[in-house]
Amino acid sequence: MVLTFQEFRKIKDSLPVGSMKRIAEELHVNEETVRNYFGGSDYQRGGSPGVHFERGSNGGFVRIDDEDIYNAAMKILDETHH
């Protein structure tokens, strides 16, 4: 899956407080791994997130290899918009 960086950032910015922790608990991963997925870079405490940021015009693109965190984030957004 490929999103523009702007689309990807909008998802992150729309998540309610506590979402990173909730996603980490649901997927049984370190919370820093979820933060790294959304652009963080603490690889000493969190794992590799399964996304690749590609520079380009208007912020570039985000190539998502592992959609588990993305799907969990979208589920939270769907719940908050109903």
N, CA, C and O atoms as CSV, one atom per row, in Angstrom:
chain,resi,resn,atom,element,x,y,z
A,1,MET,N,N,0.842,-1.167,0.000
A,1,MET,CA,C,0.000,0.000,0.000
A,1,MET,C,C,0.892,1.237,0.000
A,1,MET,O,O,1.925,1.275,0.669
A,2,VAL,N,N,0.476,2.240,-0.758
A,2,VAL,CA,C,1.215,3.494,-0.816
A,2,VAL,C,C,0.248,4.651,-0.547
A,2,VAL,O,O,-0.827,4.724,-1.141
A,3,LEU,N,N,0.641,5.543,0.346
A,3,LEU,CA,C,-0.114,6.760,0.640
A,3,LEU,C,C,0.803,7.949,0.456
A,3,LEU,O,O,2.025,7.813,0.526
A,4,THR,N,N,0.227,9.110,0.222
A,4,THR,CA,C,1.064,10.298,0.252
A,4,THR,C,C,1.440,10.555,1.700
A,4,THR,O,O,0.738,10.128,2.617
A,5,PHE,N,N,2.541,11.248,1.902
A,5,PHE,CA,C,2.949,11.570,3.259
A,5,PHE,C,C,1.859,12.389,3.947
A,5,PHE,O,O,1.607,12.209,5.138
A,6,GLN,N,N,1.216,13.281,3.207
A,6,GLN,CA,C,0.149,14.112,3.775
A,6,GLN,C,C,-1.022,13.259,4.250
A,6,GLN,O,O,-1.567,13.508,5.326
A,7,GLU,N,N,-1.417,12.258,3.468
A,7,GLU,CA,C,-2.504,11.357,3.876
A,7,GLU,C,C,-2.116,10.586,5.137
A,7,GLU,O,O,-2.912,10.448,6.065
A,8,PHE,N,N,-0.893,10.092,5.152
A,8,PHE,CA,C,-0.405,9.312,6.281
A,8,PHE,C,C,-0.353,10.166,7.544
A,8,PHE,O,O,-0.744,9.717,8.621
A,9,ARG,N,N,0.128,11.390,7.406
A,9,ARG,CA,C,0.235,12.304,8.548
A,9,ARG,C,C,-1.145,12.676,9.083
A,9,ARG,O,O,-1.327,12.826,10.291
A,10,LYS,N,N,-2.113,12.824,8.185
A,10,LYS,CA,C,-3.475,13.163,8.601
A,10,LYS,C,C,-4.061,12.050,9.466
A,10,LYS,O,O,-4.768,12.323,10.436
A,11,ILE,N,N,-3.771,10.807,9.121
A,11,ILE,CA,C,-4.235,9.682,9.930
A,11,ILE,C,C,-3.646,9.787,11.329
A,11,ILE,O,O,-4.374,9.704,12.319
A,12,LYS,N,N,-2.341,9.967,11.417
A,12,LYS,CA,C,-1.676,10.065,12.712
A,12,LYS,C,C,-2.241,11.218,13.522
A,12,LYS,O,O,-2.551,11.056,14.703
A,13,ASP,N,N,-2.378,12.370,12.905
A,13,ASP,CA,C,-2.848,13.557,13.614
A,13,ASP,C,C,-4.308,13.457,14.038
A,13,ASP,O,O,-4.728,14.163,14.954
A,14,SER,N,N,-5.084,12.600,13.394
A,14,SER,CA,C,-6.503,12.438,13.719
A,14,SER,C,C,-6.752,11.432,14.837
A,14,SER,O,O,-7.851,11.380,15.388
A,15,LEU,N,N,-5.750,10.638,15.175
A,15,LEU,CA,C,-5.932,9.631,16.220
A,15,LEU,C,C,-6.099,10.293,17.581
A,15,LEU,O,O,-5.360,11.219,17.915
A,16,PRO,N,N,-7.065,9.826,18.369
A,16,PRO,CA,C,-7.251,10.399,19.704
A,16,PRO,C,C,-6.096,10.047,20.636
A,16,PRO,O,O,-5.343,9.106,20.386
A,17,VAL,N,N,-5.972,10.809,21.702
A,17,VAL,CA,C,-4.944,10.569,22.710
A,17,VAL,C,C,-5.085,9.138,23.229
A,17,VAL,O,O,-6.193,8.663,23.478
A,18,GLY,N,N,-3.968,8.472,23.386
A,18,GLY,CA,C,-3.955,7.106,23.893
A,18,GLY,C,C,-4.002,6.032,22.819
A,18,GLY,O,O,-3.929,4.841,23.122
A,19,SER,N,N,-4.125,6.449,21.565
A,19,SER,CA,C,-4.234,5.484,20.469
A,19,SER,C,C,-2.970,4.662,20.282
A,19,SER,O,O,-3.049,3.467,19.996
A,20,MET,N,N,-1.812,5.276,20.437
A,20,MET,CA,C,-0.555,4.537,20.246
A,20,MET,C,C,-0.474,3.384,21.242
A,20,MET,O,O,-0.101,2.266,20.886
A,21,LYS,N,N,-0.828,3.670,22.491
A,21,LYS,CA,C,-0.807,2.643,23.529
A,21,LYS,C,C,-1.837,1.555,23.229
A,21,LYS,O,O,-1.543,0.367,23.356
A,22,ARG,N,N,-3.032,1.957,22.835
A,22,ARG,CA,C,-4.089,0.985,22.529
A,22,ARG,C,C,-3.677,0.061,21.385
A,22,ARG,O,O,-3.851,-1.155,21.468
A,23,ILE,N,N,-3.130,0.644,20.316
A,23,ILE,CA,C,-2.687,-0.160,19.171
A,23,ILE,C,C,-1.601,-1.138,19.604
A,23,ILE,O,O,-1.626,-2.311,19.233
A,24,ALA,N,N,-0.647,-0.648,20.392
A,24,ALA,CA,C,0.444,-1.511,20.864
A,24,ALA,C,C,-0.101,-2.682,21.680
A,24,ALA,O,O,0.337,-3.819,21.508
A,25,GLU,N,N,-1.050,-2.401,22.561
A,25,GLU,CA,C,-1.618,-3.468,23.386
A,25,GLU,C,C,-2.397,-4.465,22.539
A,25,GLU,O,O,-2.281,-5.674,22.737
A,26,GLU,N,N,-3.192,-3.963,21.594
A,26,GLU,CA,C,-3.986,-4.855,20.747
A,26,GLU,C,C,-3.118,-5.768,19.884
A,26,GLU,O,O,-3.460,-6.929,19.656
A,27,LEU,N,N,-1.999,-5.236,19.410
A,27,LEU,CA,C,-1.136,-5.997,18.501
A,27,LEU,C,C,0.036,-6.678,19.210
A,27,LEU,O,O,0.831,-7.377,18.582
A,28,HIS,N,N,0.133,-6.466,20.526
A,28,HIS,CA,C,1.208,-7.062,21.326
A,28,HIS,C,C,2.586,-6.663,20.812
A,28,HIS,O,O,3.473,-7.497,20.632
A,29,VAL,N,N,2.735,-5.351,20.580
A,29,VAL,CA,C,4.030,-4.797,20.186
A,29,VAL,C,C,4.376,-3.666,21.142
A,29,VAL,O,O,3.522,-3.180,21.884
A,30,ASN,N,N,5.619,-3.261,21.116
A,30,ASN,CA,C,6.082,-2.151,21.933
A,30,ASN,C,C,5.440,-0.850,21.452
A,30,ASN,O,O,5.292,-0.634,20.249
A,31,GLU,N,N,5.065,0.006,22.382
A,31,GLU,CA,C,4.450,1.287,22.017
A,31,GLU,C,C,5.366,2.131,21.137
A,31,GLU,O,O,4.887,2.848,20.258
A,32,GLU,N,N,6.681,2.054,21.361
A,32,GLU,CA,C,7.623,2.813,20.527
A,32,GLU,C,C,7.620,2.307,19.090
A,32,GLU,O,O,7.878,3.081,18.169
A,33,THR,N,N,7.335,1.032,18.882
A,33,THR,CA,C,7.235,0.500,17.525
A,33,THR,C,C,6.075,1.176,16.794
A,33,THR,O,O,6.191,1.510,15.615
A,34,VAL,N,N,4.964,1.376,17.491
A,34,VAL,CA,C,3.821,2.067,16.888
A,34,VAL,C,C,4.199,3.511,16.590
A,34,VAL,O,O,3.868,4.029,15.523
A,35,ARG,N,N,4.880,4.160,17.509
A,35,ARG,CA,C,5.324,5.551,17.272
A,35,ARG,C,C,6.282,5.614,16.082
A,35,ARG,O,O,6.203,6.536,15.271
A,36,ASN,N,N,7.186,4.638,15.974
A,36,ASN,CA,C,8.115,4.586,14.843
A,36,ASN,C,C,7.351,4.425,13.533
A,36,ASN,O,O,7.740,4.987,12.509
A,37,TYR,N,N,6.272,3.663,13.567
A,37,TYR,CA,C,5.436,3.462,12.380
A,37,TYR,C,C,4.944,4.797,11.836
A,37,TYR,O,O,4.873,5.007,10.625
A,38,PHE,N,N,4.608,5.690,12.755
A,38,PHE,CA,C,4.075,6.998,12.365
A,38,PHE,C,C,5.140,8.076,12.303
A,38,PHE,O,O,4.827,9.262,12.407
A,39,GLY,N,N,6.394,7.681,12.134
A,39,GLY,CA,C,7.451,8.652,11.886
A,39,GLY,C,C,8.465,8.816,12.983
A,39,GLY,O,O,9.419,9.577,12.822
A,40,GLY,N,N,8.296,8.126,14.103
A,40,GLY,CA,C,9.282,8.201,15.176
A,40,GLY,C,C,10.571,7.515,14.779
A,40,GLY,O,O,10.653,6.883,13.726
A,41,SER,N,N,11.579,7.643,15.630
A,41,SER,CA,C,12.860,7.030,15.283
A,41,SER,C,C,13.597,6.489,16.505
A,41,SER,O,O,14.827,6.509,16.544
A,42,ASP,N,N,12.860,6.007,17.499
A,42,ASP,CA,C,13.485,5.426,18.691
A,42,ASP,C,C,13.604,3.923,18.492
A,42,ASP,O,O,12.775,3.156,18.982
A,43,TYR,N,N,14.635,3.510,17.773
A,43,TYR,CA,C,14.805,2.101,17.460
A,43,TYR,C,C,15.500,1.325,18.571
A,43,TYR,O,O,15.609,0.102,18.489
A,44,GLN,N,N,15.974,2.017,19.612
A,44,GLN,CA,C,16.532,1.310,20.759
A,44,GLN,C,C,15.414,0.720,21.611
A,44,GLN,O,O,15.568,-0.357,22.187
A,45,ARG,N,N,14.280,1.433,21.692
A,45,ARG,CA,C,13.152,0.948,22.500
A,45,ARG,C,C,12.040,0.355,21.645
A,45,ARG,O,O,11.220,-0.407,22.157
A,46,GLY,N,N,11.989,0.679,20.367
A,46,GLY,CA,C,10.934,0.180,19.493
A,46,GLY,C,C,11.511,-0.488,18.269
A,46,GLY,O,O,12.654,-0.240,17.885
A,47,GLY,N,N,10.715,-1.332,17.665
A,47,GLY,CA,C,11.185,-2.077,16.515
A,47,GLY,C,C,10.986,-1.346,15.203
A,47,GLY,O,O,10.482,-0.223,15.158
A,48,SER,N,N,11.391,-2.007,14.151
A,48,SER,CA,C,11.212,-1.494,12.797
A,48,SER,C,C,9.729,-1.530,12.459
A,48,SER,O,O,9.075,-2.553,12.660
A,49,PRO,N,N,9.200,-0.445,11.956
A,49,PRO,CA,C,7.756,-0.325,11.825
A,49,PRO,C,C,7.107,-0.915,10.582
A,49,PRO,O,O,5.882,-1.031,10.564
A,50,GLY,N,N,7.831,-1.288,9.559
A,50,GLY,CA,C,7.203,-1.826,8.357
A,50,GLY,C,C,6.676,-0.771,7.410
A,50,GLY,O,O,5.784,-1.040,6.606
A,51,VAL,N,N,7.229,0.436,7.503
A,51,VAL,CA,C,6.887,1.503,6.557
A,51,VAL,C,C,8.180,2.120,6.038
A,51,VAL,O,O,9.214,2.091,6.706
A,52,HIS,N,N,8.101,2.677,4.837
A,52,HIS,CA,C,9.258,3.324,4.227
A,52,HIS,C,C,8.823,4.698,3.740
A,52,HIS,O,O,7.834,4.826,3.019
A,53,PHE,N,N,9.558,5.710,4.132
A,53,PHE,CA,C,9.256,7.079,3.737
A,53,PHE,C,C,10.113,7.426,2.530
A,53,PHE,O,O,11.337,7.302,2.574
A,54,GLU,N,N,9.471,7.862,1.454
A,54,GLU,CA,C,10.167,8.211,0.223
A,54,GLU,C,C,9.961,9.702,-0.034
A,54,GLU,O,O,8.836,10.169,-0.211
A,55,ARG,N,N,11.050,10.421,-0.050
A,55,ARG,CA,C,10.976,11.871,-0.282
A,55,ARG,C,C,10.470,12.169,-1.681
A,55,ARG,O,O,10.702,11.420,-2.630
A,56,GLY,N,N,9.773,13.285,-1.771
A,56,GLY,CA,C,9.257,13.709,-3.060
A,56,GLY,C,C,8.489,15.005,-2.901
A,56,GLY,O,O,8.457,15.588,-1.817
A,57,SER,N,N,7.877,15.451,-3.971
A,57,SER,CA,C,7.112,16.686,-3.906
A,57,SER,C,C,5.933,16.527,-2.943
A,57,SER,O,O,5.385,15.436,-2.787
A,58,ASN,N,N,5.560,17.625,-2.309
A,58,ASN,CA,C,4.460,17.639,-1.335
A,58,ASN,C,C,4.665,16.640,-0.197
A,58,ASN,O,O,3.694,16.082,0.313
A,59,GLY,N,N,5.890,16.412,0.199
A,59,GLY,CA,C,6.178,15.533,1.328
A,59,GLY,C,C,6.544,14.114,0.960
A,59,GLY,O,O,7.074,13.379,1.793
A,60,GLY,N,N,6.276,13.715,-0.264
A,60,GLY,CA,C,6.652,12.386,-0.706
A,60,GLY,C,C,5.583,11.349,-0.442
A,60,GLY,O,O,4.394,11.658,-0.354
A,61,PHE,N,N,6.031,10.114,-0.316
A,61,PHE,CA,C,5.125,8.982,-0.184
A,61,PHE,C,C,5.536,8.090,0.971
A,61,PHE,O,O,6.683,8.113,1.417
A,62,VAL,N,N,4.584,7.307,1.446
A,62,VAL,CA,C,4.833,6.317,2.486
A,62,VAL,C,C,4.420,4.971,1.912
A,62,VAL,O,O,3.269,4.777,1.521
A,63,ARG,N,N,5.358,4.055,1.865
A,63,ARG,CA,C,5.082,2.698,1.384
A,63,ARG,C,C,4.912,1.813,2.616
A,63,ARG,O,O,5.824,1.687,3.432
A,64,ILE,N,N,3.736,1.204,2.739
A,64,ILE,CA,C,3.410,0.392,3.902
A,64,ILE,C,C,3.552,-1.082,3.541
A,64,ILE,O,O,2.845,-1.588,2.669
A,65,ASP,N,N,4.471,-1.766,4.219
A,65,ASP,CA,C,4.679,-3.200,4.016
A,65,ASP,C,C,3.777,-4.014,4.940
A,65,ASP,O,O,3.209,-5.028,4.534
A,66,ASP,N,N,3.652,-3.567,6.169
A,66,ASP,CA,C,2.866,-4.267,7.178
A,66,ASP,C,C,1.671,-3.397,7.536
A,66,ASP,O,O,1.838,-2.323,8.114
A,67,GLU,N,N,0.468,-3.849,7.198
A,67,GLU,CA,C,-0.729,-3.036,7.373
A,67,GLU,C,C,-1.427,-3.229,8.713
A,67,GLU,O,O,-2.490,-2.647,8.929
A,68,ASP,N,N,-0.868,-4.023,9.618
A,68,ASP,CA,C,-1.538,-4.281,10.896
A,68,ASP,C,C,-1.756,-2.999,11.704
A,68,ASP,O,O,-2.863,-2.753,12.184
A,69,ILE,N,N,-0.725,-2.194,11.856
A,69,ILE,CA,C,-0.851,-0.958,12.628
A,69,ILE,C,C,-1.769,0.011,11.888
A,69,ILE,O,O,-2.599,0.674,12.510
A,70,TYR,N,N,-1.630,0.097,10.592
A,70,TYR,CA,C,-2.513,0.953,9.789
A,70,TYR,C,C,-3.967,0.545,9.998
A,70,TYR,O,O,-4.818,1.402,10.240
A,71,ASN,N,N,-4.262,-0.741,9.909
A,71,ASN,CA,C,-5.637,-1.214,10.068
A,71,ASN,C,C,-6.171,-0.928,11.467
A,71,ASN,O,O,-7.338,-0.567,11.618
A,72,ALA,N,N,-5.337,-1.084,12.487
A,72,ALA,CA,C,-5.758,-0.782,13.857
A,72,ALA,C,C,-6.056,0.713,14.010
A,72,ALA,O,O,-7.015,1.095,14.681
A,73,ALA,N,N,-5.235,1.547,13.388
A,73,ALA,CA,C,-5.462,3.000,13.445
A,73,ALA,C,C,-6.760,3.370,12.738
A,73,ALA,O,O,-7.530,4.195,13.231
A,74,MET,N,N,-6.996,2.763,11.593
A,74,MET,CA,C,-8.225,3.063,10.850
A,74,MET,C,C,-9.462,2.603,11.622
A,74,MET,O,O,-10.507,3.250,11.560
A,75,LYS,N,N,-9.350,1.503,12.341
A,75,LYS,CA,C,-10.451,1.016,13.174
A,75,LYS,C,C,-10.776,2.048,14.258
A,75,LYS,O,O,-11.945,2.337,14.512
A,76,ILE,N,N,-9.749,2.594,14.887
A,76,ILE,CA,C,-9.953,3.613,15.922
A,76,ILE,C,C,-10.602,4.849,15.316
A,76,ILE,O,O,-11.533,5.408,15.897
A,77,LEU,N,N,-10.124,5.278,14.162
A,77,LEU,CA,C,-10.711,6.452,13.512
A,77,LEU,C,C,-12.166,6.209,13.146
A,77,LEU,O,O,-13.002,7.102,13.276
A,78,ASP,N,N,-12.466,5.005,12.691
A,78,ASP,CA,C,-13.848,4.665,12.341
A,78,ASP,C,C,-14.733,4.727,13.587
A,78,ASP,O,O,-15.860,5.215,13.513
A,79,GLU,N,N,-14.248,4.249,14.711
A,79,GLU,CA,C,-15.006,4.289,15.950
A,79,GLU,C,C,-15.253,5.716,16.437
A,79,GLU,O,O,-16.320,6.017,16.972
A,80,THR,N,N,-14.280,6.580,16.253
A,80,THR,CA,C,-14.409,7.952,16.750
A,80,THR,C,C,-15.272,8.822,15.841
A,80,THR,O,O,-15.734,9.884,16.259
A,81,HIS,N,N,-15.489,8.391,14.625
A,81,HIS,CA,C,-16.294,9.186,13.689
A,81,HIS,C,C,-17.728,8.692,13.571
A,81,HIS,O,O,-18.471,9.152,12.705
A,82,HIS,N,N,-18.126,7.756,14.435
A,82,HIS,CA,C,-19.511,7.284,14.426
A,82,HIS,C,C,-20.239,7.701,15.657
A,82,HIS,O,O,-21.419,7.387,15.813
